[in-house]
Amino acid sequence: MIACLDLEGVLVPEIWINVAERTGIAELRRTTRDEPDYDKLMRGRLAILEQHQLGLPDIQRVIGAMHPLDGAGTFLDWLRARFQVLILSDTFDEFAAPLMAQLGYPTLFCNSLVVDDKGTIRDYRIRIRDGKRKAVMALKLLNFEVIAAGDSYNDTTMLAEADHGILFRPPDNVIREFPQFPVTHTYDELRGAFARAAGLPA
């Protein structure tokens, strides 16, 4: 049995919201909790960064001051003692490293950025389209049972593909549009949902 988790909003704060707060650029607060079209979201972000002449080092400075969500490390330790755990995220290798170190380096599948020698983010590379769902599909082909948890639009195909899908602290719009998934709001609730799905004591 394998546990698949989204990263931002589940284990760590939303990186782009933190960048928005540090830079004062309100438009960067928009995330996959608001916009289901990831390419549209990222193209908008890149245009905003170019407009404000912000590069990768500026974002990495913000990330360097971030920490996992309260209780995330303890929850992840509980999960890893009982399941193999994969983090499936639409973030980027260039963003994630400091946060992965604080979480004890769990396995992370994510995307990458195209950055020039001046640190300007020119583009982004998706490892594979709908990668979260396809990762779950591949695990099931290997005869694993998959329990998945996420919070945003870009997690819903993963949750649907998994044997058990769980929403964690989702916005109201996602709850309304995807009533088939149980909703959890605390790590205790999320731990209980994983335990029930796996038939384990919490």
N, CA, C and O of each residue as an XYZ file, in Angstrom:
808
protein
N       0.844     -1.188      0.000
C       0.000      0.000      0.000
C       0.881      1.241      0.000
O       1.856      1.313      0.749
N       0.544      2.214     -0.835
C       1.342      3.429     -0.969
C       0.481      4.657     -0.701
O      -0.664      4.739     -1.146
N       1.048      5.604      0.031
C       0.392      6.891      0.281
C       0.984      7.930     -0.655
O       2.202      8.093     -0.721
N       0.125      8.630     -1.375
C       0.552      9.706     -2.262
C      -0.010     11.024     -1.729
O      -1.212     11.145     -1.493
N       0.866     12.002     -1.545
C       0.469     13.286     -0.987
C       0.836     14.420     -1.929
O       1.894     14.398     -2.558
N      -0.036     15.403     -2.021
C       0.349     16.685     -2.578
C       1.314     17.343     -1.583
O       1.389     16.940     -0.422
N       2.049     18.359     -2.050
C       3.005     19.034     -1.177
C       2.443     20.335     -0.603
O       2.205     20.442      0.600
N       2.234     21.324     -1.482
C       1.791     22.638     -1.018
C       0.334     22.573     -0.551
O      -0.532     22.043     -1.246
N       0.090     23.111      0.614
C      -1.244     23.080      1.193
C      -1.508     21.836      2.016
O      -2.467     21.791      2.786
N      -0.657     20.812      1.860
C      -0.811     19.582      2.638
C       0.326     19.435      3.654
O       0.087     19.135      4.824
N       1.552     19.647      3.200
C       2.702     19.538      4.101
C       3.422     20.867      4.315
O       4.003     21.100      5.375
N       3.381     21.730      3.314
C       4.053     23.033      3.416
C       3.093     24.124      2.957
O       2.129     23.837      2.247
N       3.344     25.381      3.354
C       2.487     26.468      2.873
C       2.603     26.641      1.361
O       3.537     26.143      0.732
N       1.648     27.349      0.801
C       1.679     27.647     -0.629
C       2.828     28.610     -0.923
O       2.870     29.724     -0.400
N       3.748     28.168     -1.759
C       4.942     28.972     -2.051
C       4.574     30.291     -2.706
O       5.095     31.336     -2.316
N       3.686     30.266     -3.694
C       3.369     31.495     -4.427
C       2.647     32.509     -3.537
O       2.816     33.715     -3.718
N       1.853     32.040     -2.588
C       1.200     32.969     -1.659
C       2.249     33.645     -0.788
O       2.152     34.841     -0.514
N       3.241     32.895     -0.354
C       4.320     33.491      0.427
C       5.108     34.503     -0.401
O       5.501     35.552      0.109
N       5.338     34.195     -1.672
C       6.020     35.150     -2.545
C       5.173     36.415     -2.692
O       5.701     37.527     -2.655
N       3.867     36.245     -2.857
C       2.970     37.397     -2.973
C       3.036     38.272     -1.727
O       3.083     39.498     -1.825
N       3.041     37.639     -0.556
C       3.067     38.403      0.683
C       4.387     39.142      0.869
O       4.406     40.275      1.352
N       5.496     38.497      0.484
C       6.809     39.129      0.651
C       7.046     40.252     -0.361
O       7.737     41.225     -0.059
N       6.475     40.118     -1.558
C       6.714     41.107     -2.609
C       5.626     42.160     -2.706
O       5.827     43.209     -3.318
N       4.465     41.887     -2.101
C       3.334     42.794     -2.218
C       2.610     42.702     -3.543
O       1.819     43.585     -3.874
N       2.864     41.647     -4.314
C       2.209     41.470     -5.619
C       1.007     40.556     -5.428
O       1.142     39.333     -5.418
N      -0.158     41.152     -5.279
C      -1.355     40.387     -4.928
C      -1.714     39.351     -5.980
O      -2.266     38.303     -5.646
N      -1.411     39.624     -7.246
C      -1.785     38.702     -8.325
C      -1.129     37.330     -8.166
O      -1.641     36.334     -8.676
N       0.000     37.278     -7.462
C       0.697     36.005     -7.282
C       0.046     35.121     -6.222
O       0.489     33.992     -6.006
N      -0.995     35.616     -5.561
C      -1.709     34.792     -4.578
C      -2.551     33.704     -5.244
O      -2.962     32.751     -4.581
N      -2.808     33.832     -6.527
C      -3.658     32.860     -7.233
C      -2.933     31.515     -7.330
O      -1.773     31.462     -7.738
N      -3.613     30.435     -6.955
C      -3.004     29.103     -6.954
C      -3.934     28.110     -7.635
O      -4.965     28.482     -8.195
N      -3.550     26.841     -7.574
C      -4.387     25.779     -8.140
C      -5.663     25.573     -7.341
O      -6.544     24.826     -7.766
N      -5.774     26.222     -6.193
C      -7.038     26.202     -5.451
C      -8.068     27.105     -6.121
O      -9.269     26.971     -5.887
N      -7.582     28.038     -6.967
C      -8.457     28.993     -7.647
C      -8.599     28.713     -9.139
O      -9.664     28.922     -9.719
N      -7.504     28.232     -9.762
C      -7.454     28.085    -11.214
C      -7.176     26.631    -11.595
O      -6.089     26.121    -11.321
N      -8.144     25.956    -12.224
C      -7.932     24.560    -12.595
C      -6.988     24.357    -13.782
O      -6.449     23.263    -13.950
N      -6.775     25.389    -14.610
C      -5.904     25.284    -15.786
C      -4.481     25.649    -15.369
O      -4.157     26.828    -15.227
N      -3.633     24.640    -15.172
C      -2.298     24.889    -14.624
C      -1.425     25.686    -15.590
O      -0.669     26.557    -15.159
N      -1.518     25.406    -16.869
C      -0.701     26.152    -17.828
C      -1.088     27.630    -17.832
O      -0.218     28.501    -17.859
N      -2.368     27.907    -17.807
C      -2.826     29.298    -17.744
C      -2.296     29.979    -16.486
O      -1.861     31.129    -16.526
N      -2.339     29.259    -15.374
C      -1.855     29.803    -14.103
C      -0.368     30.122    -14.185
O       0.059     31.209    -13.793
N       0.429     29.172    -14.697
C       1.873     29.374    -14.745
C       2.264     30.448    -15.749
O       3.179     31.227    -15.481
N       1.602     30.511    -16.887
C       1.919     31.564    -17.863
C       1.658     32.939    -17.245
O       2.417     33.883    -17.463
N       0.587     33.035    -16.480
C       0.293     34.286    -15.800
C       1.369     34.635    -14.780
O       1.778     35.791    -14.674
N       1.824     33.642    -14.035
C       2.871     33.877    -13.046
C       4.170     34.344    -13.696
O       4.807     35.284    -13.222
N       4.555     33.682    -14.783
C       5.797     34.053    -15.457
C       5.726     35.476    -15.996
O       6.708     36.216    -15.945
N       4.567     35.853    -16.511
C       4.396     37.224    -17.014
C       4.518     38.240    -15.883
O       5.108     39.306    -16.063
N       3.962     37.913    -14.718
C       4.047     38.818    -13.568
C       5.494     38.942    -13.092
O       5.951     40.041    -12.778
N       6.215     37.822    -13.038
C       7.618     37.868    -12.627
C       8.431     38.732    -13.580
O       9.273     39.517    -13.145
N       8.182     38.589    -14.874
C       8.908     39.394    -15.865
C       8.578     40.876    -15.701
O       9.462     41.731    -15.760
N       7.312     41.163    -15.497
C       6.881     42.549    -15.333
C       7.576     43.214    -14.146
O       7.959     44.382    -14.211
N       7.733     42.459    -13.067
C       8.317     43.015    -11.844
C       9.806     42.711    -11.720
O      10.419     43.024    -10.699
N      10.393     42.104    -12.753
C      11.827     41.795    -12.786
C      12.258     40.967    -11.570
O      13.263     41.254    -10.920
N      11.466     39.939    -11.291
C      11.788     38.995    -10.229
C      12.310     37.702    -10.839
O      11.742     37.196    -11.807
N      13.383     37.169    -10.278
C      13.966     35.943    -10.795
C      13.951     34.817     -9.779
O      13.395     34.953     -8.689
N      14.563     33.713    -10.147
C      14.602     32.549     -9.266
C      15.257     32.859     -7.923
O      14.744     32.405     -6.900
N      16.368     33.612     -7.866
C      16.952     33.900     -6.553
C      15.993     34.644     -5.615
O      16.026     34.435     -4.403
N      15.144     35.508     -6.172
C      14.173     36.220     -5.333
C      13.180     35.253     -4.701
O      12.849     35.372     -3.522
N      12.710     34.294     -5.494
C      11.761     33.310     -4.971
C      12.444     32.374     -3.989
O      11.860     32.016     -2.966
N      13.669     31.975     -4.285
C      14.381     31.072     -3.386
C      14.660     31.718     -2.037
O      14.701     31.024     -1.020
N      14.852     33.031     -2.009
C      15.034     33.709     -0.724
C      13.767     33.609      0.131
O      13.839     33.434      1.347
N      12.613     33.722     -0.522
C      11.340     33.564      0.200
C      11.214     32.134      0.724
O      10.867     31.925      1.887
N      11.491     31.157     -0.126
C      11.362     29.748      0.267
C      12.323     29.409      1.397
O      11.998     28.608      2.273
N      13.509     30.017      1.380
C      14.497     29.749      2.413
C      14.032     30.119      3.802
O      14.554     29.601      4.789
N      13.050     31.015      3.896
C      12.517     31.423      5.198
C      11.238     30.673      5.570
O      10.656     30.931      6.623
N      10.799     29.753      4.722
C       9.565     29.020      4.972
C       9.830     27.747      5.778
O      10.950     27.240      5.829
N       8.761     27.250      6.405
C       8.835     26.020      7.189
C       7.601     25.166      6.887
O       6.573     25.700      6.470
N       7.689     23.857      7.089
C       6.495     23.013      6.928
C       5.356     23.491      7.823
O       5.579     24.185      8.815
N       4.148     23.115      7.461
C       2.986     23.449      8.269
C       3.100     22.797      9.648
O       3.680     21.721      9.790
N       2.546     23.456     10.648
C       2.577     22.913     12.004
C       1.947     21.523     12.030
O       0.802     21.347     11.613
N       2.682     20.560     12.511
C       2.183     19.188     12.603
C       2.508     18.329     11.400
O       2.305     17.116     11.439
N       3.016     18.937     10.316
C       3.271     18.168      9.092
C       4.348     17.113      9.298
O       4.204     15.980      8.839
N       5.430     17.479      9.988
C       6.511     16.520     10.192
C       6.077     15.313     11.004
O       6.438     14.180     10.686
N       5.304     15.555     12.051
C       4.814     14.459     12.884
C       3.869     13.557     12.096
O       3.937     12.332     12.195
N       2.980     14.182     11.308
C       2.076     13.385     10.478
C       2.858     12.549      9.472
O       2.569     11.368      9.285
N       3.846     13.160      8.826
C       4.621     12.435      7.822
C       5.380     11.278      8.451
O       5.479     10.208      7.852
N       5.914     11.475      9.644
C       6.591     10.379     10.350
C       5.622      9.225     10.610
O       5.964      8.059     10.413
N       4.399      9.565     11.059
C       3.390      8.527     11.293
C       3.094      7.769     10.001
O       3.008      6.541      9.998
N       2.940      8.508      8.909
C       2.590      7.901      7.626
C       3.713      6.997      7.128
O       3.460      5.885      6.665
N       4.948      7.475      7.224
C       6.075      6.699      6.692
C       6.346      5.445      7.497
O       6.953      4.505      6.984
N       5.909      5.409      8.751
C       6.056      4.194      9.555
C       5.084      3.099      9.118
O       5.262      1.932      9.465
N       4.054      3.479      8.353
C       2.998      2.527      7.990
C       2.847      2.304      6.486
O       2.284      1.292      6.070
N       3.334      3.223      5.675
C       3.187      3.148      4.216
C       4.498      3.556      3.543
O       5.327      4.251      4.130
N       4.662      3.112      2.312
C       5.603      3.799      1.436
C       4.940      5.119      1.030
O       3.744      5.142      0.742
N       5.692      6.202      1.005
C       5.110      7.528      0.772
C       5.774      8.193     -0.425
O       6.999      8.223     -0.541
N       4.942      8.725     -1.309
C       5.404      9.529     -2.445
C       4.748     10.898     -2.368
O       3.547     11.005     -2.124
N       5.542     11.947     -2.578
C       5.011     13.297     -2.697
C       4.877     13.586     -4.185
O       5.869     13.570     -4.914
N       3.662     13.848     -4.636
C       3.386     14.151     -6.046
C       2.952     15.605     -6.127
O       1.885     15.972     -5.635
N       3.786     16.435     -6.751
C       3.550     17.871     -6.692
C       3.754     18.524     -8.047
O       4.513     18.028     -8.880
N       3.067     19.645     -8.261
C       3.289     20.464     -9.447
C       4.295     21.578     -9.182
O       4.446     22.482    -10.003
N       4.983     21.523     -8.046
C       6.039     22.499     -7.797
C       7.262     22.141     -8.632
O       7.176     21.303     -9.529
N       8.384     22.763     -8.347
C       9.583     22.605     -9.169
C      10.774     22.209     -8.295
O      10.870     22.606     -7.133
N      11.677     21.421     -8.877
C      12.885     21.017     -8.156
C      13.612     22.225     -7.580
O      14.139     22.172     -6.468
N      13.637     23.310     -8.342
C      14.381     24.507     -7.934
C      13.745     25.216     -6.739
O      14.395     26.030     -6.082
N      12.483     24.911     -6.458
C      11.795     25.496     -5.305
C      11.845     24.579     -4.080
O      11.941     25.054     -2.948
N      11.780     23.279     -4.309
C      11.401     22.351     -3.241
C      12.511     21.964     -2.280
O      12.226     21.589     -1.142
N      13.775     22.043     -2.703
C      14.867     21.440     -1.935
C      14.921     21.863     -0.461
O      15.042     20.988      0.397
N      14.837     23.165     -0.120
C      14.934     23.520      1.306
C      13.802     22.943      2.142
O      14.007     22.592      3.304
N      12.617     22.841      1.566
C      11.478     22.297      2.300
C      11.591     20.787      2.442
O      11.205     20.235      3.472
N      12.112     20.110      1.425
C      12.314     18.666      1.518
C      13.323     18.329      2.613
O      13.177     17.319      3.302
N      14.343     19.166      2.774
C      15.326     18.933      3.827
C      14.665     18.984      5.197
O      14.980     18.178      6.073
N      13.756     19.924      5.382
C      13.080     20.052      6.681
C      12.120     18.909      6.956
O      11.774     18.651      8.109
N      11.685     18.216      5.899
C      10.761     17.086      6.055
C      11.486     15.743      6.038
O      10.840     14.695      6.019
N      12.810     15.761      6.044
C      13.552     14.505      6.065
C      13.692     13.848      4.709
O      13.829     12.628      4.621
N      13.658     14.641      3.651
C      13.863     14.180      2.276
C      12.934     13.035      1.852
O      13.419     11.976      1.454
N      11.630     13.221      1.927
C      10.733     12.216      1.333
C      10.906     12.203     -0.181
O      11.411     13.165     -0.760
N      10.494     11.128     -0.812
C      10.571     11.042     -2.276
C       9.593     12.022     -2.894
O       8.415     12.049     -2.538
N      10.090     12.826     -3.822
C       9.281     13.862     -4.462
C       9.340     13.724     -5.972
O      10.422     13.688     -6.557
N       8.171     13.646     -6.606
C       8.069     13.743     -8.055
C       7.473     15.108     -8.378
O       6.361     15.413     -7.947
N       8.201     15.937     -9.135
C       7.672     17.256     -9.476
C       8.219     17.694    -10.825
O       8.654     16.856    -11.615
N       8.203     18.989    -11.101
C       8.568     19.521    -12.408
C       9.856     20.332    -12.305
O      10.502     20.348    -11.257
N      10.229     21.006    -13.396
C      11.465     21.791    -13.387
C      11.257     23.104    -14.130
O      10.319     23.258    -14.912
N      12.155     24.043    -13.864
C      12.106     25.363    -14.476
C      13.204     25.522    -15.526
O      14.234     24.850    -15.473
N      12.968     26.411    -16.468
C      13.984     26.821    -17.440
C      14.459     28.196    -16.990
O      13.705     29.169    -17.024
N      15.721     28.265    -16.566
C      16.269     29.487    -15.970
C      17.527     29.892    -16.739
O      18.393     29.056    -16.998
N      17.631     31.180    -17.104
C      18.822     31.626    -17.827
C      19.948     31.952    -16.850
O      19.768     31.854    -15.636
N      21.102     32.337    -17.376
C      22.274     32.544    -16.521
C      22.161     33.779    -15.645
O      23.014     34.000    -14.785
N      21.125     34.594    -15.843
C      20.880     35.738    -14.976
C      19.855     35.437    -13.884
O      19.529     36.305    -13.074
N      19.349     34.200    -13.866
C      18.373     33.805    -12.864
C      16.931     34.092    -13.247
O      16.021     33.928    -12.434
N      16.724     34.522    -14.491
C      15.362     34.791    -14.960
C      14.680     33.482    -15.326
O      15.247     32.656    -16.041
N      13.460     33.298    -14.834
C      12.704     32.088    -15.164
C      12.058     32.297    -16.532
O      11.157     33.123    -16.677
N      12.517     31.555    -17.524
C      12.050     31.731    -18.893
C      10.867     30.829    -19.242
O      10.043     31.170    -20.090
N      10.796     29.686    -18.585
C       9.727     28.731    -18.916
C       9.697     27.671    -17.814
O      10.472     27.719    -16.859
N       8.800     26.736    -17.971
C       8.744     25.607    -17.048
C       8.526     24.337    -17.846
O       7.951     24.366    -18.934
N       8.989     23.221    -17.298
C       8.860     21.923    -17.967
C       8.047     20.981    -17.086
O       8.438     20.655    -15.965
N       6.925     20.561    -17.612
C       6.112     19.545    -16.938
C       6.723     18.177    -17.242
O       6.945     17.832    -18.403
N       6.987     17.413    -16.204
C       7.584     16.082    -16.401
C       6.696     15.215    -17.283
O       7.177     14.533    -18.187
N       5.392     15.248    -17.010
C       4.407     14.561    -17.853
C       3.051     15.176    -17.535
O       2.759     15.478    -16.378
N       2.231     15.359    -18.548
C       0.909     15.953    -18.328
C       0.070     15.057    -17.429
O       0.087     13.833    -17.556
N      -0.664     15.688    -16.520
C      -1.497     14.965    -15.556
C      -0.664     13.933    -14.798
O      -1.077     12.791    -14.602
N       0.528     14.376    -14.378
C       1.505     13.462    -13.802
C       1.076     12.814    -12.507
O       1.463     11.679    -12.230
N       0.283     13.509    -11.704
C      -0.138     12.917    -10.436
C      -1.024     11.692    -10.691
O      -0.829     10.635    -10.091
N      -1.994     11.855    -11.586
C      -2.884     10.732    -11.907
C      -2.086      9.589    -12.535
O      -2.297      8.424    -12.199
N      -1.167      9.924    -13.449
C      -0.419      8.872    -14.145
C       0.531      8.141    -13.208
O       0.793      6.952    -13.392
N       1.049      8.843    -12.206
C       1.876      8.161    -11.216
C       1.049      7.135    -10.443
O       1.504      6.016    -10.202
N      -0.159      7.519    -10.059
C      -1.045      6.583     -9.357
C      -1.409      5.409    -10.269
O      -1.426      4.261     -9.823
N      -1.697      5.685    -11.529
C      -1.985      4.604    -12.480
C      -0.828      3.614    -12.546
O      -1.042      2.402    -12.522
N       0.407      4.135    -12.629
C       1.581      3.259    -12.710
C       1.742      2.419    -11.457
O       2.074      1.236    -11.536
N       1.511      3.019    -10.310
C       1.603      2.264     -9.062
C       0.564      1.148     -9.016
O       0.854      0.049     -8.543
N      -0.633      1.419     -9.500
C      -1.674      0.394     -9.511
C      -1.325     -0.732    -10.482
O      -1.647     -1.894    -10.235
N      -0.668     -0.383    -11.584
C      -0.215     -1.421    -12.519
C       0.832     -2.330    -11.878
O       0.981     -3.487    -12.273
N       1.550     -1.808    -10.897
C       2.523     -2.596    -10.143
C       1.872     -3.346     -8.977
O       2.555     -3.943     -8.144
N       0.546     -3.303     -8.939
C      -0.248     -4.036     -7.953
C      -0.171     -3.435     -6.560
O      -0.288     -4.148     -5.564
N       0.028     -2.108     -6.487
C      -0.075     -1.409     -5.220
C      -1.482     -0.850     -5.047
O      -2.116     -0.424     -6.013
N      -1.958     -0.856     -3.820
C      -3.159     -0.109     -3.473
C      -2.717      1.297     -3.076
O      -1.742      1.456     -2.341
N      -3.432      2.322     -3.560
C      -2.991      3.704     -3.374
C      -4.039      4.503     -2.605
O      -5.223      4.496     -2.942
N      -3.572      5.190     -1.564
C      -4.378      6.176     -0.848
C      -3.742      7.534     -1.117
O      -2.541      7.705     -0.912
N      -4.527      8.491     -1.569
C      -3.980      9.793     -1.962
C      -4.704     10.918     -1.239
O      -5.892     10.818     -0.932
N      -3.960     11.996     -0.971
C      -4.540     13.171     -0.318
C      -4.015     14.437     -0.981
O      -2.832     14.543     -1.304
N      -4.917     15.394     -1.178
C      -4.547     16.679     -1.755
C      -5.598     17.716     -1.420
O      -6.586     17.421     -0.748
N      -5.375     18.944     -1.899
C      -6.263     20.034     -1.489
C      -6.847     20.840     -2.632
O      -7.744     21.652     -2.408
N      -6.361     20.639     -3.866
C      -6.675     21.584     -4.940
C      -7.230     20.900     -6.180
O      -7.281     19.674     -6.274
N      -7.647     21.740     -7.136
C      -8.131     21.220     -8.410
C      -7.132     20.255     -9.038
O      -7.515     19.205     -9.553
N      -5.843     20.617     -8.993
C      -4.856     19.791     -9.685
C      -4.576     18.466     -8.979
O      -3.768     17.668     -9.455
N      -5.235     18.228     -7.853
C      -5.120     16.938     -7.163
C      -6.292     16.002     -7.459
O      -6.218     14.808     -7.167
N      -7.359     16.529     -8.030
C      -8.599     15.748     -8.082
C      -8.511     14.541     -9.007
O      -9.153     13.526     -8.738
N      -7.731     14.618    -10.097
C      -7.610     13.425    -10.950
C      -6.799     12.346    -10.239
O      -7.057     11.156    -10.416
N      -5.815     12.760     -9.432
C      -5.055     11.805     -8.619
C      -5.966     11.128     -7.603
O      -5.916      9.911     -7.425
N      -6.800     11.926     -6.936
C      -7.699     11.362     -5.928
C      -8.694     10.394     -6.561
O      -9.021      9.355     -5.986
N      -9.170     10.749     -7.751
C     -10.140      9.895     -8.438
C      -9.506      8.585     -8.889
O     -10.151      7.537     -8.863
N      -8.254      8.643     -9.299
C      -7.562      7.442     -9.776
C      -7.161      6.517     -8.634
O      -7.100      5.300     -8.812
N      -6.888      7.081     -7.470
C      -6.456      6.276     -6.322
C      -7.579      5.357     -5.848
O      -8.753      5.584     -6.142
N      -7.202      4.328     -5.120
C      -8.208      3.454     -4.525
C      -9.011      4.203     -3.459
O     -10.192      3.927     -3.250
N      -8.355      5.150     -2.792
C      -9.017      5.992     -1.797
C      -8.465      7.405     -1.943
O      -7.252      7.602     -1.875
N      -9.336      8.391     -2.143
C      -8.925      9.780     -2.276
C      -9.465     10.610     -1.131
O     -10.618     10.451     -0.731
N      -8.629     11.503     -0.596
C      -8.985     12.306      0.582
C      -8.627     13.762      0.313
O      -7.528     14.056     -0.158
N      -9.543     14.666      0.607
C      -9.249     16.090      0.540
C      -8.770     16.579      1.908
O      -9.317     16.199      2.944
N      -7.731     17.434      1.892
C      -7.197     17.996      3.126
C      -7.219     19.522      3.037
O      -6.544     20.114      2.194
N      -7.988     20.140      3.900
C      -8.112     21.606      3.955
C      -8.377     22.226      2.583
O      -7.707     23.186      2.201
N      -9.340     21.693      1.845
C      -9.626     22.247      0.522
C     -10.453     23.525      0.641
O     -11.119     23.736      1.654
N     -10.418     24.378     -0.382
C     -11.317     25.531     -0.403
C     -12.753     25.072     -0.653
O     -12.983     23.956     -1.121
N     -13.698     25.924     -0.342
C     -15.112     25.571     -0.474
C     -15.485     25.205     -1.906
O     -16.313     24.320     -2.126
N     -14.876     25.884     -2.886
C     -15.225     25.597     -4.279
C     -14.846     24.174     -4.669
O     -15.571     23.533     -5.430
N     -13.732     23.672     -4.166
C     -13.326     22.298     -4.467
C     -14.239     21.306     -3.741
O     -14.603     20.272     -4.301
N     -14.605     21.616     -2.507
C     -15.535     20.745     -1.770
C     -16.854     20.624     -2.525
O     -17.397     19.529     -2.673
N     -17.364     21.763     -3.001
C     -18.650     21.752     -3.723
C     -18.565     20.942     -5.008
O     -19.486     20.190     -5.329
N     -17.482     21.087     -5.736
C     -17.373     20.451     -7.048
C     -16.979     18.979     -6.978
O     -17.173     18.239     -7.943
N     -16.427     18.551     -5.844
C     -15.976     17.159     -5.727
C     -16.482     16.546     -4.421
O     -15.696     16.198     -3.540
N     -17.816     16.418     -4.310
C     -18.397     15.921     -3.057
C     -18.118     14.441     -2.803
O     -18.402     13.939     -1.716
N     -17.567     13.738     -3.791
C     -17.309     12.301     -3.623
C     -16.128     12.017     -2.698
O     -15.962     10.883     -2.248
N     -15.299     13.033     -2.404
C     -14.117     12.794     -1.581
C     -14.358     13.239     -0.137
O     -14.891     14.325      0.092
N     -13.969     12.408      0.842
C     -14.082     12.848      2.233
C     -13.171     14.043      2.486
O     -12.096     14.154      1.896
N     -13.608     14.931      3.364
C     -12.880     16.170      3.657
C     -12.307     16.105      5.066
O     -13.013     15.770      6.018
N     -11.024     16.426      5.194
C     -10.362     16.494      6.493
C      -9.763     17.890      6.670
O      -9.383     18.543      5.699
N      -9.686     18.332      7.918
C      -9.199     19.688      8.183
C      -8.001     19.726      9.134
O      -7.338     20.757      9.246
N      -7.719     18.621      9.814
C      -6.578     18.566     10.728
C      -5.762     17.317     10.411
O      -6.237     16.400      9.742
N      -4.518     17.299     10.907
C      -3.698     16.109     10.682
C      -4.256     14.902     11.433
O      -4.099     13.770     10.976
N      -4.897     15.122     12.564
C      -5.540     14.006     13.257
C      -6.635     13.398     12.381
O      -6.746     12.177     12.274
N      -7.442     14.258     11.756
C      -8.491     13.769     10.860
C      -7.888     13.067      9.645
O      -8.394     12.034      9.209
N      -6.816     13.623      9.103
C      -6.181     13.017      7.930
C      -5.574     11.667      8.287
O      -5.686     10.712      7.518
N      -4.937     11.584      9.440
C      -4.392     10.306      9.901
C      -5.507      9.277     10.061
O      -5.345      8.117      9.682
N      -6.642      9.704     10.625
C      -7.770      8.801     10.774
C      -8.309      8.330      9.438
O      -8.687      7.167      9.300
N      -8.351      9.219      8.448
C      -8.849      8.840      7.122
C      -7.925      7.823      6.470
O      -8.395      6.866      5.855
N      -6.620      8.016      6.597
C      -5.662      7.030      6.053
C      -5.816      5.699      6.772
O      -5.812      4.642      6.141
N      -5.953      5.751      8.090
C      -6.069      4.510      8.859
C      -7.330      3.747      8.466
O      -7.294      2.527      8.302
N      -8.441      4.460      8.315
C      -9.696      3.787      7.918
C      -9.565      3.175      6.525
O     -10.000      2.048      6.289
N      -8.967      3.924      5.616
C      -8.825      3.407      4.243
C      -7.953      2.152      4.202
O      -8.162      1.264      3.376
N      -6.980      2.093      5.098
C      -6.060      0.951      5.102
C      -6.481     -0.139      6.073
O      -5.855     -1.198      6.126
N      -7.542      0.111      6.845
C      -7.954     -0.870      7.838
C      -7.009     -0.983      9.001
O      -6.833     -2.065      9.559
N      -6.378      0.155      9.385
C      -5.399      0.182     10.463
C      -5.947      0.979     11.646
O      -6.825      1.823     11.466
N      -5.438      0.720     12.856
C      -5.795      1.576     13.981
C      -5.134      2.947     13.812
O      -3.992      3.019     13.355
N      -5.809      4.011     14.161
C      -5.255      5.359     14.049
C      -4.237      5.608     15.137
O      -3.660      6.694     15.205
